[in-house]
Amino acid sequence: MTRNLLLMSSLVLGFLVGFFAGRAFESRESRYQRQVLEEDGWNRIPIVVVNRDVERGREIEVEMLAQYEVPERFLTENVITSDRATEFVGRRLRGSLRRGDFLRESDLEPAEKAPQASPGAP
């Protein structure tokens, strides 16, 4: 009886040690993989794409936009990231875009400026 109890305790202890060692290894491996991906430019960044074909001169509407994640290394400077999407709603397109195209600042007409008040106006 004591022998069986000792054998079962050893098996349970061995299982627990193996389980926790495996989890620690997975955690370390995951951190390493994330670090390598980030250092090599494979970190995924959410950007704005158009979810349908949009003709030149159309105003950008929220319903036309979608979010898509792209590895950081493939982004150009003027690609619009998802956190800035609402800044460009209402701006007009300089040219046509096809469904899935990245939305870039260079695709849009400049924002209309508010009229300046004249110095003598109340």
N, C-alpha and C positions, 0 to 999 in steps of 0.2 A: 504494500500500500504506500509506504513512504517512498519507495522507488518510483512508483507511478506518479506520485505527486511531484517529485523532483523532476522527472522527465517532462511532465506537462508544464511546470513552471519554467523550465529551460526553453521549451518550445515557444511559450508565450513571450518570454523575455527576448528571445532571438527574433521573433516576428516583430515586436515593438521596436527593437534596435534597428532592424532592417528597414522598417517603415519610415521611421524618423530620419534615418541616414539618407534614404531615397528622396524624401521631401526636401531635405537640406541641399542635396545635390541638384535637384530640379530648380530650386530657388536660385542657387548660385549660377547655374547654367542659364536660366532665364535673364538674370541681371546682366550676365556677360553678353548674351545675344542682343539684348536691347542696347547695350553700350556700343557694341560693334556696329549695329545698324545705324545708330545716331551718328557715330564718328564717320561712317562711310557715306553719309547723305541719304540713307534709306529710311529715315524717320518720315512717317507719313503726315502730310499737312492737308487740312481740309481747305479746298478752294471752291470757287463758284464756277459752275458751267451752265450753259443754257440747256433747258430740257426740251426744246423744240426748235425748229428752224425759225429764225427771226430776220425780217427784212431790214434793209438799210433805212435809217430815218425813224424807226419805231422807238418809242420810249420804253425803257426797261421797266418791267413790272415784276413784283415779287413772284407771281405765278409762273414766270418764265425761267426762274432760277432754280438750280438744284446744287447740292453739295456733293463733292467727289474728293476722295483722298488720293493724293499723288505723292510719290517719294520726293523729298525735298530737293534732291539733286536734279530733278527735271523741271523745276520751276524757274521762270524768268522773273526779273525784277517787277514787272508791271502786272503780274497775275494777281487777281483780286482774291484775297483769302476770305473765308466764310465770315469771320468776325467783322469784316468791313462791308459786307454785301449791301446793307441798307443805305450806305452812303451814296450808292450809285443808282438807286431806284429813281426813275423820273428822267434820267439822262438819255439822250438819243444816241443810237448807233451810227457810227461813221460808215460802216459797211455791213453786209449780211453775215450772219453766223449760222452755222448748222448745228443741229442737235448734238450735244456732247462737247462742243467747243469750249475751251477755257474762256472766261470773260476777263479781258485785260483792260487796264485803264486806257491804253492806246486805241481800243475799239470804240471808245465813247467820245462824244462831242464834249468840249469843256463845259463845266457847270455855268449856268447863267448867273451873272452877278446881280445882286440887288441894286436898284438905282440909287445913286448917291444923292443925298440931300444937298441942295445948294446952300452956300454959307449964309445967305440972308433969309432962308426959309425958317418958319417957326417950328 
